[in-house]
């Protein structure tokens, strides 16, 4: 199957509609690319159409012409041209057109070039206004009759281009730089990539994938914009970048592309600002680098997490510094989540679905403080640090899980029993010793997480510890009892304890309901509709609010949080056969929940309890 980009099809379209040879400079101007990029595109087209009867011929000193001996195939390629242009591609194209000109852009020309209707174009322009006019960089875009005019602010235009390039370029360093037909000047990326990597390493600057891509594309923009006579003459030399300015000049002056075309003062300042921000947002922050405002805000967020979700991360210094880094990213509007990492973040959230709501809560708090609205692709970026903190917390809780043996056996037999229990469960609990039945007061003072006893009568034990009755010689059913008790204790330690038993969340009138949906999505809609009809929720569920996880292999747990929900309720439904969900899971059972704000801190408990449902 022949696959050509929109730009490549545009080249064929221009050549086919011309009665004569088209010069390289004229063709490059129409496409708004360099002649070098044009030559690369022509080579790709000829390679893709080899032996098809369609080729672009190069005439020395004159330009390019089209040899078309397969008009049927050519018509098919041109007919599919409008289908090849996605909404994102159209938005990229329109923005690039506006940024590349100091004059207005004709709407009719855009319609013709993209093969779209006026209504589609107007819809795209609304998205562009939301993207760059109503949010940072807040550039003005005027629509007057049939023309578009963008504010002539080079700094704002570069920031727009930088975000566009980051969206369009796959900057996974393991795979190298990937070609993209919309990315102008891509032929310069390889030398920039190699030199910048070496210079940054010698300068002792450690960057992650996003930061390295950001700086690489910044250098590309400095070169290509100056090459096109779009200069950034002055830089905003505030105190935060003065120290980085010398380093920025040293780095840029070593890039081979700048040997003949020196950057302007504004270019150095713009690059220095990026270096300064990355330094401030580095995860290797020390206590001495934290400002009083950051410390106060971090402490406040940790208190909020404890109050809202019952999670105490205040003793985790790693998470403390990482949260400080996130605060700085919001402060400098440098929040970023790359497309190739988004899939990993989604996988983490499926494993810990309750952490997704905590991430959204933190984002909401920081957005309000710094007046910065996260982009759709940036949402969920704090889930990995929350998951890492969660794992560290679980490990710490395990080490704190203590067990006490209460027995009337003699010393020799008690020692044997303790050794056997330690060998089997030593990685999950700490056995702190044994006491006789006469030392009940001493056992209470030790406050163990669990009490293991060989006594049949456990009525005298206080209720704050789980009690497991064993035989002097451990039997399989005793081992199973200890395992079950450990799971209960772990659940209590790691999550806020449920206010009342899980069964109370399943109203009788919702337990036996026959659904008629043919797929999972329609079943979820029916479940939400049932909750509305029964008066448990006041309006239909917004699918964007829905979260999900997989407590069991064939169980789908869907839930949503809504401030208007008066109480938490669950619907449980078993399908007649396994149904695929998101092309990954075969679902036999659906547990659908509407969770009220007051129960949001119990989401982790709900999730674990559901894994035990028969």
C-alpha positions in Angstrom: 0.0 0.0 0.0 1.4 3.4 -1.0 1.6 5.9 1.8 2.3 9.6 1.2 2.2 12.5 3.6 -0.1 15.5 2.9 2.9 17.6 2.0 4.1 15.0 -0.5 0.6 14.8 -2.1 0.6 18.6 -2.3 3.8 18.5 -4.3 2.2 16.0 -6.8 -0.9 18.2 -6.9 1.1 21.4 -7.7 3.2 19.6 -10.4 0.2 18.0 -12.0 -1.7 21.3 -12.3 1.3 23.0 -13.9 1.8 23.0 -17.7 5.5 23.6 -17.4 8.4 22.7 -15.2 8.2 24.3 -11.7 11.4 25.7 -10.3 12.6 24.3 -6.9 12.5 27.8 -5.3 8.9 28.4 -6.4 7.8 25.0 -5.2 9.6 25.4 -1.9 8.0 28.8 -1.3 4.5 27.4 -2.0 5.1 24.6 0.5 6.9 27.0 3.0 9.9 24.7 3.3 13.6 25.0 2.4 14.9 23.7 -1.0 16.9 21.0 0.9 13.7 19.8 2.6 12.0 19.8 -0.9 14.7 17.6 -2.3 14.3 15.2 0.5 10.5 15.0 0.0 11.0 14.4 -3.8 13.3 11.5 -3.1 10.7 10.0 -0.7 7.9 10.4 -3.2 10.0 8.7 -6.0 10.9 5.8 -3.6 7.3 5.3 -2.6 6.1 5.4 -6.2 8.9 3.3 -7.8 7.6 1.0 -10.5 4.1 2.6 -10.3 4.4 4.7 -13.5 4.5 8.0 -11.5 7.8 9.8 -10.9 9.0 13.3 -10.4 11.6 14.3 -12.9 14.4 16.7 -12.1 15.6 19.1 -14.8 19.0 20.6 -14.1 18.8 24.4 -13.8 15.1 24.4 -14.4 13.2 22.6 -11.7 10.8 19.7 -11.4 8.2 18.1 -13.6 5.7 15.2 -13.3 5.7 12.0 -15.3 2.3 10.4 -14.9 1.8 7.1 -16.7 -0.7 5.7 -14.2 -3.6 8.2 -14.1 -5.9 5.8 -12.2 -3.5 5.5 -9.3 -2.8 9.2 -9.4 -6.5 9.9 -9.1 -6.8 7.6 -6.2 -3.9 9.3 -4.4 -5.4 12.7 -4.9 -9.0 11.6 -4.0 -7.7 10.4 -0.6 -5.8 13.6 0.0 -8.6 15.2 2.2 -8.9 12.0 4.2 -5.2 12.1 5.0 -5.5 15.4 6.8 -6.5 14.9 10.4 -7.8 17.7 12.6 -4.4 17.9 14.4 -2.6 18.1 11.0 -4.9 20.9 9.9 -4.3 22.9 13.1 -0.6 22.5 12.7 -0.7 23.6 9.1 -2.9 26.7 9.9 -0.6 27.8 12.8 2.5 27.3 10.7 1.0 29.4 7.9 0.1 32.2 10.3 3.5 32.2 12.1 5.5 32.1 8.8 3.9 35.3 7.4 4.0 38.9 8.6 0.8 39.6 6.6 -2.7 38.1 6.7 -3.7 34.6 5.6 -6.6 34.2 3.2 -9.3 31.7 4.5 -10.2 30.6 1.0 -6.6 29.7 0.3 -6.5 27.5 3.4 -9.8 25.8 2.3 -8.3 25.1 -1.1 -5.0 23.9 0.2 -6.5 21.6 2.8 -9.5 20.5 0.8 -11.9 21.4 3.6 -15.2 23.2 4.0 -15.7 26.6 5.7 -17.6 25.0 8.6 -14.6 22.6 9.2 -12.2 25.5 9.1 -14.3 27.6 11.5 -14.3 24.6 13.9 -10.5 24.4 13.6 -10.1 28.1 14.3 -12.1 27.8 17.5 -9.7 25.1 18.7 -6.7 27.3 17.8 -8.1 30.2 19.8 -8.5 27.9 22.8 -5.0 26.6 22.3 -3.0 29.8 21.9 -5.2 32.8 22.3 -7.1 32.1 25.5 -4.2 30.1 27.0 -0.5 30.8 27.1 1.2 32.4 25.1 -2.0 34.5 24.8 -1.3 35.6 21.2 -3.9 37.8 19.5 -5.6 36.3 16.4 -8.0 38.5 14.5 -10.5 37.3 11.9 -11.6 40.0 9.5 -13.9 39.0 6.7 -12.0 36.4 4.8 -8.6 36.9 6.3 -6.7 35.9 9.5 -4.1 38.1 11.1 -1.8 36.9 14.0 -0.1 39.3 16.4 3.5 40.0 15.3 5.2 38.9 18.5 8.3 36.7 17.7 8.7 35.5 21.2 5.1 34.2 21.4 5.4 32.7 17.9 8.5 30.8 18.9 6.8 29.4 22.0 3.9 28.2 19.8 6.3 26.6 17.3 8.2 24.9 20.1 5.0 23.3 21.5 4.0 22.3 18.0 7.4 20.7 17.3 7.3 18.9 20.6 3.9 17.4 19.7 5.1 16.4 16.2 8.6 15.0 16.9 9.2 11.5 18.4 12.2 12.3 20.6 12.7 8.9 22.1 16.5 8.9 22.2 16.6 5.1 21.9 15.1 5.2 18.5 16.8 8.3 17.3 15.2 11.3 15.5 12.1 10.3 13.6 11.1 12.1 10.4 7.9 14.1 10.3 6.5 15.9 7.2 5.3 18.9 9.2 8.5 19.4 11.1 10.4 22.2 9.2 14.2 22.0 9.1 14.3 18.4 10.3 17.5 17.9 8.2 19.4 20.1 10.8 18.3 18.0 13.8 20.9 15.3 13.5 23.9 17.6 13.8 22.2 19.7 16.5 21.3 16.5 18.4 24.9 15.1 18.3 26.7 18.3 19.2 24.2 19.4 21.9 24.4 16.0 23.6 28.2 16.2 23.8 28.3 19.9 24.9 25.7 19.3 27.7 27.5 16.3 28.9 30.8 18.2 29.2 29.0 21.0 31.0 27.6 18.6 33.6 24.0 19.3 32.7 21.8 16.2 33.1 18.4 16.3 31.3 15.5 13.9 30.9 14.0 13.1 27.5 11.6 16.0 27.4 14.2 18.6 28.5 16.7 17.4 26.0 14.1 17.5 23.2 13.0 21.0 24.3 16.6 22.4 24.1 17.3 20.6 20.8 14.2 22.0 19.2 14.9 25.4 20.7 18.3 25.4 18.8 16.5 24.4 15.6 14.0 27.2 16.0 16.8 29.8 16.6 18.5 28.8 13.4 15.5 28.4 11.1 13.7 31.5 12.3 16.9 33.6 11.8 17.4 32.0 8.4 13.9 33.2 7.5 14.7 36.7 8.8 12.4 36.3 11.9 14.7 37.7 14.5 14.4 37.9 18.3 16.5 41.0 18.9 16.0 41.6 22.6 15.9 39.2 25.5 14.2 39.6 28.9 17.3 39.4 31.1 15.7 38.9 34.5 17.7 37.8 37.5 16.8 34.2 37.1 18.6 33.8 33.8 21.7 36.1 34.2 23.8 33.3 35.7 22.7 30.9 32.8 23.4 33.5 30.0 27.2 32.8 29.8 26.6 29.0 29.7 23.9 29.5 27.0 26.3 31.5 24.9 29.0 28.9 25.3 26.7 26.1 24.3 25.1 27.8 21.3 28.5 29.0 20.0 29.7 25.4 19.7 26.8 24.4 17.4 28.3 24.2 13.8 25.2 25.9 12.2 26.0 29.1 14.0 29.6 29.5 12.8 28.5 31.9 10.0 25.2 33.1 11.5 25.6 34.2 15.1 22.5 34.1 17.3 21.1 37.5 18.4 21.0 38.6 22.1 17.4 37.6 22.3 18.2 34.1 21.2 20.8 33.7 23.9 18.4 35.0 26.5 15.6 32.7 25.3 17.9 29.6 25.4 19.3 30.7 28.8 15.8 30.9 30.2 15.2 27.3 29.3 18.4 26.2 30.9 17.4 28.1 34.1 14.0 26.6 34.2 15.3 23.1 33.8 17.8 23.6 36.6 15.0 24.8 38.9 12.8 21.9 37.9 15.5 19.2 38.3 14.5 16.3 40.5 17.8 16.4 42.4 16.8 19.4 44.5 18.5 19.8 47.9 16.9 21.3 51.0 19.1 24.4 50.5 17.6 25.1 47.1 14.0 25.1 48.3 12.3 28.5 48.8 10.2 29.2 51.8 7.1 29.5 49.6 7.8 26.1 48.1 8.2 24.5 51.5 5.0 26.0 52.8 3.1 25.0 49.7 4.4 21.4 49.8 3.6 21.1 53.5 0.1 22.4 52.7 -0.5 19.9 49.9 0.8 17.0 52.1 -1.7 18.0 54.8 -4.5 18.1 52.2 -3.6 14.6 51.0 -3.8 13.3 54.5 -7.1 15.0 55.2 -8.8 14.1 51.8 -7.4 10.7 51.2 -5.9 9.5 54.5 -2.4 9.2 52.9 0.5 10.4 55.0 3.5 11.0 52.8 5.1 13.6 55.1 7.9 11.3 56.1 8.9 10.5 52.5 11.7 12.9 51.7 12.0 11.6 48.1 8.3 12.4 47.4 8.7 15.7 49.2 11.4 16.9 46.8 9.6 15.5 43.8 6.4 17.4 44.8 8.5 20.6 45.1 9.7 20.0 41.6 6.1 19.7 40.4 5.3 23.0 42.1 8.2 24.6 40.3 7.0 23.2 37.0 3.6 24.7 37.5 5.2 28.0 38.6 7.2 28.2 35.3 4.4 26.6 33.2 6.8 23.8 32.3 4.5 20.8 32.9 5.0 18.3 30.2 3.9 14.8 29.3 5.1 13.4 26.0 2.9 11.2 23.8 5.2 8.2 24.0 5.1 8.3 27.8 1.4 8.8 28.1 0.8 5.0 27.5 3.1 4.1 30.4 1.3 6.5 32.7 -2.1 5.0 31.7 -0.7 1.5 32.5 0.4 2.7 35.9 -3.0 4.2 36.6 -4.7 0.9 35.7 -2.6 -0.8 38.3 -3.4 1.9 40.9 -6.6 3.5 39.7 -7.2 5.4 43.0 -3.9 7.3 42.4 -5.4 8.8 39.3 -7.9 10.7 41.4 -5.2 11.9 43.8 -3.2 13.1 40.8 -6.2 15.1 39.5 -6.8 16.5 42.9 -3.2 17.8 43.1 -3.4 19.2 39.6 -6.6 21.0 40.5 -4.9 22.6 43.5 -1.8 23.7 41.6 -3.8 25.0 38.7 -5.7 27.2 41.0 -2.6 28.5 42.8 -0.6 29.3 39.6 -3.5 30.1 37.3 -2.2 27.5 34.8 -4.6 25.1 33.0 -3.0 21.8 32.3 -3.3 20.6 28.7 -5.1 17.4 28.0 -1.8 15.6 27.1 -0.3 16.7 30.4 -2.9 15.3 32.7 -1.7 12.4 34.8 1.9 13.4 34.8 2.2 13.0 38.6 0.9 9.4 38.8 4.4 7.9 38.5 5.8 9.8 41.6 2.6 8.9 43.5 2.9 5.2 42.6 6.6 5.2 43.6 5.7 6.9 46.9 2.9 4.3 47.4 5.3 1.4 46.9 7.7 2.9 49.4 4.9 3.5 51.8 3.7 -0.1 51.4 7.2 -1.5 52.1 7.5 0.7 55.2 4.1 -0.5 56.4 5.1 -4.1 55.9 8.2 -3.6 58.0 6.0 -2.0 60.7 3.6 -5.0 60.7 4.2 -6.8 64.0 2.8 -10.1 65.3 2.8 -11.5 68.9 2.5 -15.1 69.9 0.2 -15.8 72.9 0.5 -19.4 74.1 0.5 -21.7 77.1 3.1 -24.0 75.5 6.4 -24.6 77.2 9.5 -22.6 76.1 10.8 -25.3 73.7 7.5 -25.7 71.8 6.9 -21.9 71.7 10.4 -21.4 70.2 9.7 -24.0 67.6 6.4 -22.4 66.7 7.9 -18.9 66.4 10.7 -20.2 64.2 8.2 -21.9 61.9 6.1 -18.8 61.6 9.1 -16.6 61.0 10.4 -18.8 58.1 7.0 -18.7 56.4 6.0 -15.1 56.9 9.1 -13.2 57.9 9.1 -11.1 54.7 5.6 -9.8 55.5 5.7 -9.3 59.3 8.0 -9.0 62.3 7.4 -11.5 65.1 8.1 -9.5 68.2 8.0 -12.3 70.8 5.6 -14.5 72.8 3.7 -14.1 76.1 1.7 -16.4 78.3 -2.1 -16.2 78.8 -1.4 -14.5 82.2 0.3 -11.5 80.5 -2.7 -10.0 78.7 -1.8 -6.6 80.0 1.7 -6.9 78.6 0.3 -8.0 75.2 -2.0 -4.9 75.1 0.9 -2.6 75.9 3.0 -4.0 73.0 0.1 -3.2 70.6 0.9 -5.7 67.8 -0.8 -5.6 64.4 -1.7 -9.3 64.8 -2.0 -11.8 67.7 -1.3 -15.5 66.9 -2.5 -17.8 69.7 -2.8 -21.5 70.4 -5.7 -20.8 72.8 -9.2 -21.7 71.7 -10.8 -18.9 73.8 -10.1 -15.5 72.4 -13.0 -13.5 74.0 -10.7 -11.7 76.3 -8.5 -10.1 73.6 -8.9 -6.4 72.8 -10.4 -5.7 69.4 -7.7 -3.4 68.0 -5.6 -6.4 66.8 -6.5 -9.2 64.4 -6.5 -12.6 66.3 -5.7 -15.9 64.6 -6.0 -19.2 66.5 -3.5 -21.9 65.5 -2.6 -25.5 66.4 0.8 -26.0 68.0 2.0 -27.7 64.8 1.1 -25.5 61.8 -1.4 -27.1 59.5 -2.3 -25.9 55.9 -5.5 -24.4 57.2 -3.6 -22.5 59.9 -1.3 -21.1 57.2 -4.3 -20.0 55.2 -5.8 -18.3 58.2 -2.5 -16.3 58.8 -2.4 -15.3 55.1 -6.0 -14.1 55.2 -5.4 -12.2 58.4 -2.3 -10.6 56.9 -4.3 -9.4 53.9 -6.8 -7.8 56.2 -4.2 -6.1 58.3 -2.3 -4.9 55.2 -5.6 -3.4 53.9 -6.2 -1.6 57.1 -2.7 -0.2 57.2 -2.4 0.9 53.6 -5.9 2.4 53.2 -8.2 4.4 55.3 -10.6 1.9 57.0 -14.1 1.7 55.5 -16.7 3.4 57.6 -19.0 0.4 57.3 -18.9 -3.0 55.6 -18.6 -3.0 51.8 -21.9 -4.9 51.5 -23.7 -1.8 52.7 -22.8 0.0 49.5 -24.9 -2.5 47.4 -28.6 -1.5 47.8 -31.0 -4.5 47.5 -33.0 -2.8 44.7 -29.8 -2.6 42.6 -28.5 -6.1 43.1 -30.6 -8.2 40.7 -31.0 -6.2 37.5 -31.0 -7.6 33.9 -29.1 -5.4 31.5 -29.9 -5.6 27.7 -26.7 -3.9 26.4 -24.8 -5.6 23.6 -21.4 -4.1 24.6 -19.8 -2.9 27.7 -20.2 0.8 26.9 -23.9 0.5 26.4 -24.1 -1.5 29.6 -22.4 1.3 31.5 -24.8 3.8 30.1 -27.7 1.5 31.2 -26.2 1.3 34.7 -25.9 5.0 35.0 -29.4 5.5 33.7 -30.7 3.0 36.4 -29.0 5.1 39.1 -30.7 8.2 37.8 -34.1 6.5 37.7 -33.7 5.2 41.2 -32.7 8.7 42.5 -29.1 7.8 43.6 -27.6 10.4 41.2 -29.2 13.5 39.8 -27.9 13.5 36.2 -26.3 11.2 33.6 -22.7 10.3 34.0 -20.1 12.3 32.0 -17.9 9.7 30.4 -14.9 12.0 30.8 -15.3 11.6 34.6 -15.2 7.8 34.5 -12.2 5.9 35.9 -11.6 2.2 35.7 -9.4 -0.6 36.9 -9.2 -4.4 37.0 -9.4 -5.8 40.5 -9.7 -9.3 39.1 -8.6 -10.7 35.7 -12.1 -10.7 34.2 -13.7 -7.9 36.4 -14.1 -4.3 35.2 -14.4 -1.8 38.0 -15.8 1.5 36.6 -16.5 4.4 38.9 -16.9 8.2 38.8 -16.8 11.0 41.4 -19.5 13.6 41.4 -20.0 16.4 43.9 -23.7 16.1 43.6 -23.8 12.4 44.6 -25.4 12.0 48.0 -24.1 8.5 48.8 -21.9 5.8 47.3 -23.6 2.9 45.6 -22.4 -0.1 43.6 -24.1 -2.1 40.8 -22.8 -5.6 40.2 -23.5 -7.4 36.9 -22.2 -10.7 35.4 -22.2 -11.0 31.6 -23.4 -14.2 29.8 -20.1 -14.4 28.0 -16.7 -12.6 28.0 -16.7 -9.3 26.2 -13.6 -7.4 25.0 -12.8 -4.0 26.6 -10.3 -1.5 25.2 -8.8 -4.4 23.1 -6.9 -5.7 26.1 -9.2 -7.4 28.5 -12.0 -10.0 28.3 -14.6 -8.9 30.8 -17.1 -11.3 32.4 -18.2 -9.1 35.4 -18.8 -5.3 35.7 -18.9 -3.5 39.0 -20.2 0.0 38.4 -19.9 2.6 41.2 -21.0 6.2 41.8 -18.8 7.4 44.7 -19.6 10.5 46.8 -17.0 13.0 47.7 -17.1 12.0 51.4 -16.1 8.4 50.4 -13.4 9.4 47.9 -10.7 8.6 50.4 -11.8 5.0 50.5 -11.3 4.3 46.8 -8.3 2.2 47.5 -10.2 0.2 50.0 -13.1 -0.3 47.6 -10.6 -1.5 44.9 -9.0 -4.1 47.2 -12.3 -5.3 48.6 -13.7 -5.9 45.2 -10.8 -8.2 44.3 -12.2 -10.6 47.0 -15.8 -10.7 45.7 -16.8 -14.2 44.6 
